[in-house]
Amino acid sequence: MKIIGIALIIVIMLSVNVLACKSTLITDSIVEGELKTYTVEDKNYEVILTYTDSDEAKFRVNGEVANKLKVGEIFSFSDNIELEVLDVTYQSYAGGVHSATFELRKIVPPAKKAPATIPEIIESVKSTLLSEMSETYALGEKKYSITPLSLSSDSVEFKVNTVLTGSMHEGESYLVTKDIEIAVIDIACIDYVNEIHSVEFELRKIVIPTLEPPKPIEVVELIEEKNIEENTKKIIQKRNSQPENVVDEDIPLPQPESSVKVIYVENITVNNTNAEIVVEDSFFKKFISKLKSWFS
């Protein structure tokens, strides 16, 4: 009977080593040199603990080697998977245990929030699902398979076809494609003993209104200093040629500036040629008014 009992224990231990756990998050312990296989979202990962010392552990996942990690440190592998060391056991005497406890999880991008502009809902469907329960819904001519993952008392992660939404809370939405979004309406606990939760959600087909970009501000530059001087001389000559009965006030000539703020624009005609004059304040308005009277 003792021999049978020992054999039974060996069989159980071997079975544990080859058992593949299907989840988005794995927590397990492994001894140095041991290989275990886990399934995370339908993909297998071979995990080997290759090294341990008093406070560090080193892992290899699907052939990719991580750095030495202390407790609490995380290594991200190239296949959107990361490993965190939770505990290291190192007994330095002969035959002592060299092991580590770790967490293997899928790297999920943060949830994309709904656009700032309020989308117009063209079509939608509401439903309620339990964790890991999958259903297919049709919007227009397309179908969408929805599975709630990592459903807890206050958050949920959805898988919509092949897209992962990241963690979402009540009232939040995620833009799955440019015209499809999923929104969390309510998360409820339906079995407190077994901690079973449900999520009510809405899958929407939307149109995001486009905002017209602001019109560019036109920058108007003054005539070069040389041209201002020449044109001013012509204006003086024209004024001096006016009949004596024309009452005129002495108007100081405008001083050229490198740049001005555009406040006032006036069109005048000089020698049958239209010209646009840019002025800055009331003084220049008065000056332009005089120019128009001279050439009218």
C-alpha positions as a Markdown table, in Angstrom:
| # | Residue | x | y | z |
|---|---|---|---|---|
| 1 | Met | 0.0 | 0.0 | 0.0 |
| 2 | Lys | 2.9 | 2.4 | 0.7 |
| 3 | Ile | 4.3 | 1.8 | -2.7 |
| 4 | Ile | 1.0 | 2.4 | -4.4 |
| 5 | Gly | 0.6 | 5.7 | -2.4 |
| 6 | Ile | 4.0 | 6.9 | -3.5 |
| 7 | Ala | 3.2 | 6.1 | -7.1 |
| 8 | Leu | -0.1 | 7.9 | -6.9 |
| 9 | Ile | 1.6 | 11.1 | -5.6 |
| 10 | Ile | 4.2 | 11.0 | -8.4 |
| 11 | Val | 1.4 | 10.7 | -11.0 |
| 12 | Ile | -0.4 | 13.7 | -9.5 |
| 13 | Met | 2.7 | 15.8 | -9.6 |
| 14 | Leu | 3.4 | 14.9 | -13.2 |
| 15 | Ser | -0.1 | 15.8 | -14.1 |
| 16 | Val | 0.2 | 19.3 | -12.5 |
| 17 | Asn | 3.3 | 20.0 | -14.6 |
| 18 | Val | 1.6 | 19.5 | -18.0 |
| 19 | Leu | -1.7 | 21.0 | -17.1 |
| 20 | Ala | -2.4 | 24.1 | -19.2 |
| 21 | Cys | -4.4 | 26.8 | -17.5 |
| 22 | Lys | -6.5 | 28.9 | -19.9 |
| 23 | Ser | -6.7 | 32.5 | -18.6 |
| 24 | Thr | -5.6 | 36.1 | -19.1 |
| 25 | Leu | -3.5 | 35.9 | -15.9 |
| 26 | Ile | -1.6 | 33.0 | -14.4 |
| 27 | Thr | -0.2 | 32.8 | -10.9 |
| 28 | Asp | 2.0 | 29.8 | -10.0 |
| 29 | Ser | 5.2 | 28.6 | -8.4 |
| 30 | Ile | 8.0 | 26.8 | -10.2 |
| 31 | Val | 11.3 | 25.2 | -9.0 |
| 32 | Glu | 14.6 | 25.8 | -10.6 |
| 33 | Gly | 15.1 | 23.8 | -13.9 |
| 34 | Glu | 11.4 | 23.0 | -14.1 |
| 35 | Leu | 9.3 | 23.6 | -17.3 |
| 36 | Lys | 5.6 | 24.4 | -17.2 |
| 37 | Thr | 3.2 | 25.2 | -20.1 |
| 38 | Tyr | 0.4 | 27.7 | -19.7 |
| 39 | Thr | -2.3 | 28.9 | -22.1 |
| 40 | Val | -3.0 | 32.6 | -22.1 |
| 41 | Glu | -5.8 | 33.7 | -24.5 |
| 42 | Asp | -5.4 | 30.6 | -26.7 |
| 43 | Lys | -1.6 | 30.8 | -27.0 |
| 44 | Asn | 0.8 | 28.4 | -25.2 |
| 45 | Tyr | 3.7 | 29.7 | -23.2 |
| 46 | Glu | 6.6 | 27.5 | -22.0 |
| 47 | Val | 8.0 | 28.9 | -18.7 |
| 48 | Ile | 11.3 | 27.7 | -17.2 |
| 49 | Leu | 13.0 | 29.0 | -14.1 |
| 50 | Thr | 16.6 | 29.0 | -15.1 |
| 51 | Tyr | 18.3 | 30.6 | -12.1 |
| 52 | Thr | 17.6 | 31.6 | -8.4 |
| 53 | Asp | 19.6 | 33.1 | -5.6 |
| 54 | Ser | 18.8 | 34.7 | -2.3 |
| 55 | Asp | 16.7 | 37.5 | -3.8 |
| 56 | Glu | 16.5 | 37.1 | -7.5 |
| 57 | Ala | 15.1 | 34.8 | -10.2 |
| 58 | Lys | 15.6 | 34.4 | -13.9 |
| 59 | Phe | 13.0 | 33.0 | -16.3 |
| 60 | Arg | 12.8 | 31.9 | -19.9 |
| 61 | Val | 9.5 | 32.2 | -21.7 |
| 62 | Asn | 9.1 | 30.5 | -25.2 |
| 63 | Gly | 12.9 | 30.7 | -25.6 |
| 64 | Glu | 13.1 | 34.4 | -24.7 |
| 65 | Val | 15.3 | 35.0 | -21.6 |
| 66 | Ala | 14.4 | 37.7 | -19.1 |
| 67 | Asn | 16.8 | 39.7 | -16.9 |
| 68 | Lys | 17.4 | 38.7 | -13.3 |
| 69 | Leu | 14.3 | 39.9 | -11.4 |
| 70 | Lys | 13.8 | 40.8 | -7.7 |
| 71 | Val | 10.5 | 40.5 | -6.0 |
| 72 | Gly | 8.1 | 43.0 | -7.4 |
| 73 | Glu | 10.0 | 43.5 | -10.7 |
| 74 | Ile | 8.4 | 42.9 | -14.1 |
| 75 | Phe | 9.9 | 41.8 | -17.4 |
| 76 | Ser | 7.9 | 42.4 | -20.7 |
| 77 | Phe | 8.5 | 39.8 | -23.4 |
| 78 | Ser | 8.1 | 40.5 | -27.1 |
| 79 | Asp | 4.9 | 38.6 | -27.5 |
| 80 | Asn | 2.7 | 41.1 | -25.5 |
| 81 | Ile | 3.2 | 39.0 | -22.3 |
| 82 | Glu | 4.8 | 40.1 | -19.0 |
| 83 | Leu | 6.1 | 38.3 | -16.0 |
| 84 | Glu | 6.2 | 39.6 | -12.4 |
| 85 | Val | 8.2 | 37.9 | -9.6 |
| 86 | Leu | 6.0 | 37.6 | -6.5 |
| 87 | Asp | 8.4 | 35.6 | -4.2 |
| 88 | Val | 11.7 | 33.8 | -4.3 |
| 89 | Thr | 12.7 | 30.8 | -2.1 |
| 90 | Tyr | 16.4 | 30.0 | -1.9 |
| 91 | Gln | 17.7 | 27.4 | 0.6 |
| 92 | Ser | 21.4 | 27.4 | 0.3 |
| 93 | Tyr | 22.1 | 24.1 | 1.9 |
| 94 | Ala | 22.4 | 20.8 | -0.1 |
| 95 | Gly | 19.1 | 19.6 | -1.3 |
| 96 | Gly | 17.4 | 22.9 | -0.4 |
| 97 | Val | 14.5 | 24.3 | -2.4 |
| 98 | His | 15.2 | 26.8 | -5.1 |
| 99 | Ser | 11.9 | 28.1 | -6.4 |
| 100 | Ala | 9.9 | 31.3 | -7.4 |
| 101 | Thr | 6.3 | 32.4 | -7.4 |
| 102 | Phe | 5.4 | 34.5 | -10.4 |
| 103 | Glu | 2.5 | 36.0 | -12.3 |
| 104 | Leu | 2.2 | 35.7 | -16.1 |
| 105 | Arg | -0.2 | 38.0 | -17.8 |
| 106 | Lys | -1.2 | 39.5 | -21.1 |
| 107 | Ile | -0.2 | 43.1 | -21.7 |
| 108 | Val | -3.4 | 45.0 | -22.4 |
| 109 | Pro | -3.3 | 48.5 | -23.9 |
| 110 | Pro | -5.2 | 51.2 | -21.8 |
| 111 | Ala | -8.8 | 51.9 | -22.8 |
| 112 | Lys | -9.3 | 54.5 | -25.5 |
| 113 | Lys | -11.8 | 57.0 | -24.3 |
| 114 | Ala | -14.7 | 58.1 | -26.5 |
| 115 | Pro | -13.9 | 61.1 | -28.6 |
| 116 | Ala | -14.4 | 64.6 | -27.1 |
| 117 | Thr | -17.2 | 65.4 | -29.6 |
| 118 | Ile | -20.5 | 63.7 | -29.0 |
| 119 | Pro | -21.0 | 60.9 | -31.6 |
| 120 | Glu | -24.3 | 60.4 | -33.3 |
| 121 | Ile | -25.6 | 56.9 | -32.7 |
| 122 | Ile | -26.9 | 55.3 | -35.9 |
| 123 | Glu | -27.7 | 51.8 | -34.5 |
| 124 | Ser | -27.1 | 50.1 | -31.2 |
| 125 | Val | -27.8 | 46.9 | -29.3 |
| 126 | Lys | -27.9 | 46.4 | -25.5 |
| 127 | Ser | -27.2 | 43.1 | -23.7 |
| 128 | Thr | -26.0 | 41.5 | -20.4 |
| 129 | Leu | -23.3 | 38.9 | -20.2 |
| 130 | Leu | -21.5 | 36.9 | -17.5 |
| 131 | Ser | -17.7 | 36.7 | -17.3 |
| 132 | Glu | -16.2 | 34.5 | -20.1 |
| 133 | Met | -19.6 | 34.2 | -21.8 |
| 134 | Ser | -19.5 | 35.0 | -25.6 |
| 135 | Glu | -22.3 | 36.2 | -27.8 |
| 136 | Thr | -22.4 | 37.5 | -31.3 |
| 137 | Tyr | -24.3 | 40.6 | -32.3 |
| 138 | Ala | -25.1 | 42.2 | -35.7 |
| 139 | Leu | -24.8 | 45.9 | -36.4 |
| 140 | Gly | -25.6 | 46.6 | -40.0 |
| 141 | Glu | -24.0 | 44.0 | -42.2 |
| 142 | Lys | -21.3 | 43.1 | -39.8 |
| 143 | Lys | -21.2 | 40.8 | -36.8 |
| 144 | Tyr | -19.3 | 41.3 | -33.6 |
| 145 | Ser | -18.4 | 38.6 | -31.1 |
| 146 | Ile | -18.2 | 40.0 | -27.5 |
| 147 | Thr | -16.7 | 38.3 | -24.5 |
| 148 | Pro | -16.3 | 40.0 | -21.0 |
| 149 | Leu | -12.9 | 39.2 | -19.6 |
| 150 | Ser | -11.5 | 40.0 | -16.1 |
| 151 | Leu | -15.0 | 41.0 | -14.9 |
| 152 | Ser | -14.9 | 42.2 | -11.3 |
| 153 | Ser | -17.2 | 44.3 | -9.0 |
| 154 | Asp | -16.2 | 47.6 | -10.6 |
| 155 | Ser | -14.4 | 47.0 | -13.9 |
| 156 | Val | -14.5 | 44.8 | -17.0 |
| 157 | Glu | -12.4 | 44.1 | -20.0 |
| 158 | Phe | -14.1 | 43.2 | -23.3 |
| 159 | Lys | -12.8 | 41.2 | -26.3 |
| 160 | Val | -14.7 | 42.5 | -29.4 |
| 161 | Asn | -13.8 | 40.1 | -32.2 |
| 162 | Thr | -10.0 | 40.3 | -31.8 |
| 163 | Val | -9.8 | 43.7 | -30.1 |
| 164 | Leu | -9.1 | 44.0 | -26.4 |
| 165 | Thr | -10.6 | 47.1 | -24.7 |
| 166 | Gly | -8.5 | 47.3 | -21.6 |
| 167 | Ser | -10.1 | 47.8 | -18.2 |
| 168 | Met | -13.3 | 49.8 | -18.3 |
| 169 | His | -15.7 | 51.1 | -15.6 |
| 170 | Glu | -19.4 | 52.1 | -15.6 |
| 171 | Gly | -20.1 | 55.0 | -17.9 |
| 172 | Glu | -16.9 | 54.5 | -19.9 |
| 173 | Ser | -16.8 | 53.6 | -23.6 |
| 174 | Tyr | -14.1 | 52.3 | -26.0 |
| 175 | Leu | -13.7 | 53.0 | -29.7 |
| 176 | Val | -13.3 | 49.6 | -31.2 |
| 177 | Thr | -13.2 | 50.9 | -34.8 |
| 178 | Lys | -13.7 | 54.3 | -36.3 |
| 179 | Asp | -17.5 | 53.7 | -36.3 |
| 180 | Ile | -18.1 | 51.1 | -33.6 |
| 181 | Glu | -17.9 | 51.7 | -29.8 |
| 182 | Ile | -18.8 | 49.7 | -26.8 |
| 183 | Ala | -20.0 | 51.3 | -23.5 |
| 184 | Val | -20.3 | 49.9 | -20.0 |
| 185 | Ile | -23.8 | 50.6 | -18.6 |
| 186 | Asp | -23.8 | 48.6 | -15.3 |
| 187 | Ile | -21.8 | 46.0 | -13.5 |
| 188 | Ala | -23.6 | 43.8 | -10.9 |
| 189 | Cys | -22.9 | 40.9 | -8.6 |
| 190 | Ile | -25.5 | 38.2 | -9.1 |
| 191 | Asp | -23.9 | 35.6 | -6.7 |
| 192 | Tyr | -22.1 | 37.0 | -3.7 |
| 193 | Val | -21.1 | 33.5 | -2.5 |
| 194 | Asn | -19.4 | 32.5 | -5.7 |
| 195 | Glu | -18.5 | 36.1 | -6.7 |
| 196 | Ile | -20.3 | 35.9 | -10.1 |
| 197 | His | -20.7 | 39.2 | -11.8 |
| 198 | Ser | -22.6 | 40.4 | -14.8 |
| 199 | Val | -22.1 | 43.4 | -17.1 |
| 200 | Glu | -24.7 | 45.3 | -19.0 |
| 201 | Phe | -23.3 | 47.0 | -22.1 |
| 202 | Glu | -24.2 | 48.8 | -25.3 |
| 203 | Leu | -22.6 | 48.1 | -28.7 |
| 204 | Arg | -23.1 | 51.2 | -30.9 |
| 205 | Lys | -22.6 | 52.1 | -34.6 |
| 206 | Ile | -21.7 | 55.8 | -34.5 |
| 207 | Val | -20.8 | 58.8 | -36.7 |
| 208 | Ile | -18.4 | 61.3 | -35.2 |
| 209 | Pro | -19.2 | 64.8 | -36.4 |
| 210 | Thr | -16.3 | 66.6 | -38.1 |
| 211 | Leu | -15.4 | 70.1 | -37.0 |
| 212 | Glu | -14.3 | 72.6 | -39.5 |
| 213 | Pro | -10.8 | 73.8 | -38.9 |
| 214 | Pro | -10.5 | 77.5 | -38.0 |
| 215 | Lys | -9.8 | 79.8 | -40.9 |
| 216 | Pro | -6.2 | 80.9 | -41.1 |
| 217 | Ile | -5.5 | 84.4 | -40.0 |
| 218 | Glu | -4.3 | 86.5 | -43.0 |
| 219 | Val | -1.2 | 88.5 | -42.3 |
| 220 | Val | -1.1 | 91.9 | -44.1 |
| 221 | Glu | 2.3 | 93.6 | -44.3 |
| 222 | Leu | 2.8 | 97.3 | -44.8 |
| 223 | Ile | 4.5 | 98.7 | -47.9 |
| 224 | Glu | 8.3 | 98.9 | -47.6 |
| 225 | Glu | 9.7 | 102.2 | -46.1 |
| 226 | Lys | 11.0 | 103.3 | -49.4 |
| 227 | Asn | 7.6 | 103.0 | -51.1 |
| 228 | Ile | 5.8 | 104.8 | -48.3 |
| 229 | Glu | 8.2 | 107.7 | -48.7 |
| 230 | Glu | 7.7 | 107.9 | -52.4 |
| 231 | Asn | 3.9 | 107.6 | -52.2 |
| 232 | Thr | 3.8 | 110.3 | -49.5 |
| 233 | Lys | 5.7 | 112.8 | -51.7 |
| 234 | Lys | 3.1 | 112.2 | -54.4 |
| 235 | Ile | 0.3 | 112.8 | -51.9 |
| 236 | Ile | 1.9 | 116.1 | -50.9 |
| 237 | Gln | 2.2 | 117.2 | -54.5 |
| 238 | Lys | -1.4 | 116.4 | -55.1 |
| 239 | Arg | -2.5 | 118.3 | -52.0 |
| 240 | Asn | -0.5 | 121.4 | -53.0 |
| 241 | Ser | -2.2 | 121.4 | -56.4 |
| 242 | Gln | -5.7 | 121.7 | -54.9 |
| 243 | Pro | -7.6 | 125.0 | -55.3 |
| 244 | Glu | -7.2 | 127.5 | -52.6 |
| 245 | Asn | -10.8 | 127.4 | -51.6 |
| 246 | Val | -10.3 | 123.8 | -50.5 |
| 247 | Val | -9.9 | 123.9 | -46.7 |
| 248 | Asp | -7.3 | 121.4 | -45.6 |
| 249 | Glu | -5.7 | 120.6 | -42.3 |
| 250 | Asp | -2.1 | 119.9 | -41.8 |
| 251 | Ile | -1.9 | 116.2 | -41.4 |
| 252 | Pro | 1.3 | 114.6 | -40.1 |
| 253 | Leu | 2.8 | 112.0 | -42.4 |
| 254 | Pro | 2.5 | 108.4 | -41.1 |
| 255 | Gln | 5.7 | 106.9 | -39.9 |
| 256 | Pro | 6.7 | 103.5 | -41.4 |
| 257 | Glu | 6.7 | 100.5 | -39.1 |
| 258 | Ser | 8.1 | 97.1 | -39.6 |
| 259 | Ser | 4.8 | 95.4 | -38.7 |
| 260 | Val | 1.4 | 96.4 | -37.4 |
| 261 | Lys | -1.6 | 94.8 | -36.0 |
| 262 | Val | -4.4 | 94.8 | -38.6 |
| 263 | Ile | -7.4 | 96.8 | -37.4 |
| 264 | Tyr | -8.7 | 98.8 | -40.3 |
| 265 | Val | -8.6 | 98.2 | -44.0 |
| 266 | Glu | -9.7 | 100.7 | -46.6 |
| 267 | Asn | -9.8 | 100.6 | -50.4 |
| 268 | Ile | -8.9 | 103.7 | -52.5 |
| 269 | Thr | -8.3 | 104.3 | -56.2 |
| 270 | Val | -5.1 | 106.1 | -57.3 |
| 271 | Asn | -4.7 | 106.7 | -61.1 |
| 272 | Asn | -7.5 | 104.2 | -61.9 |
| 273 | Thr | -5.7 | 101.6 | -59.8 |
| 274 | Asn | -7.3 | 100.0 | -56.8 |
| 275 | Ala | -5.2 | 100.0 | -53.7 |
| 276 | Glu | -5.8 | 98.5 | -50.3 |
| 277 | Ile | -4.5 | 100.5 | -47.4 |
| 278 | Val | -4.0 | 98.9 | -44.0 |
| 279 | Val | -4.2 | 101.2 | -41.0 |
| 280 | Glu | -4.0 | 100.8 | -37.2 |
| 281 | Asp | -5.9 | 103.5 | -35.3 |
| 282 | Ser | -8.2 | 106.4 | -35.6 |
| 283 | Phe | -5.4 | 108.8 | -36.6 |
| 284 | Phe | -4.7 | 106.7 | -39.7 |
| 285 | Lys | -8.5 | 106.4 | -40.4 |
| 286 | Lys | -8.5 | 110.2 | -40.6 |
| 287 | Phe | -5.5 | 110.2 | -42.8 |
| 288 | Ile | -7.1 | 107.7 | -45.2 |
| 289 | Ser | -10.3 | 109.8 | -45.3 |
| 290 | Lys | -8.3 | 112.7 | -46.4 |
| 291 | Leu | -6.6 | 110.7 | -49.1 |
| 292 | Lys | -10.0 | 109.7 | -50.5 |
| 293 | Ser | -11.1 | 113.3 | -50.6 |
| 294 | Trp | -8.0 | 114.3 | -52.5 |
| 295 | Phe | -8.4 | 111.6 | -55.1 |
| 296 | Ser | -12.2 | 111.8 | -55.4 |
